[in-house]
Amino acid sequence: MAGKTKRKYVGELMRFNKSIKSPLNKIQEILPYEYSGNDILNLFKEFYPYEWKSIEERYKQYSEKDNFLVKNGKKRRYHPEEPNTYFFNLAKVKNMLSKGKKEQHRKNFNDDIREEILVNFRVQRNHKIKIRDEKITKAKKDMQWVDPLFIDIFINGYHQKGITTEGKIEILKELEKYDAPKSLKFFSKLNDSEKNNQVRRMAFNHLQKLGKYVKLRKNFKGKQKSYMTEKSNFFMKPKDLHERIISNSLQDKKEFDYFISHSAKDHELIQRIQKSFNNVSCTVYCDWTSDNDFLKREYAGEYTELVLKRRIEQSKNIVFVQTINTTDENNNLYSDWVKMELEYAKELGKNIVCIDLLNNGYCEFEFLKYDMENNELTI
């Protein structure tokens, strides 16, 4: 490993090891009278699940880097230790397992005090874990769990010569909507190598809010070229998206398995249905998640309609979610937007199916079986 690279890696490893030390100090206080290495490991996994996940993800990242080097005819550089091996080779863990430390622990051990500390510690840690779980769940609530059908086109577009910072941010914002392997790998690479400060920070923030192991790179030293400091606020409207589509940009290359025609009042229901499609490996188009950077409701108008029509064209199937918010007692549609979407889909000869949550048995389209209680689709 070259000197500069080695120093950076060793420095990062030292900081990572230090971040594990404090949790291990807490674990030391709740160990039983007699304990083994597995006791330490199991308590660490229970009370510090995200820290353990970081150990696993760090190993995976550096293993992939080494495999990439080997694939390109070079030597392995990092040689990361497998998670369990890494854990038991930590100086703190070795100290905790030493004969002297165990003897000291038994000498000072008091079962009542240990039980009191354990009970309080469990309450404290469970609260912190719950808060972090909720933050990550909130960050992911509108995301899809599958990579989009057009991901390779967008990634290749990102690396095209002459792409602007605005163009890069547009692609980032598109792929932020997907919590899946290719998308996450793309963000990890950007965090490692992108030279534009704004874009690299966006990649870092995205991975961090999803609870992924990620380290923030410092800005490049020395004289910075203009493209490194260039910024974009990326404030877009429906007209901007329409112009991109008709100019044959990346936006015109999108594809979806299903376009969801629905009422905006069924927001939470549609989130669940979107996930159920993802569970059967289908990508969906939903205006307020798939095009939220452009289709702002306060600017809804003719360009919004033109965009939605193009998204219908790009979708293999249309699914109409029929609820009390879309259809009245006489089976008339409330929303002009839903009417437009279904009429245009029929005009194109698209396959249209209906998730009927009115249970009135009336719909001119074939029914799609949806188990609302278990959030499962039968396609």
Secondary structure, 3 states (H helix, E strand, C coil): CCHHHHHHHHHHHHHHHHHHHHHHHHHHCCCCCCCCHHHHHHHHHHHCHHHHHHHHHHHHHHHHHHHHHHHCCCCCCCCCCCHHHHHHHCHHHHHHCCHHHHHHHHHHCCHHHHHHHHHHHHHHHHHHHHHHHHHHHHHHCCCECCCCCCHHHHHHHHCCCCCCHHHHHHHHHHHCCECCHHHHHHHHHHHHHCCCHHHHHHHHHHHHHCCCCCCCCCCCCCCCCHHHHCCCCCCCCHHHHHHHHHCCCHHHHCCEEEEEECCHHHHHHHHHHHHHHHHCCCCEECHHHHCCCCCCHHHCCHHHHHHHHHHHHCEEEEEEEECCCCECCCCCECCHHHHHHHHHHHHHCCEEEEEECCCCCCCCCEECEEECCCCEEEC
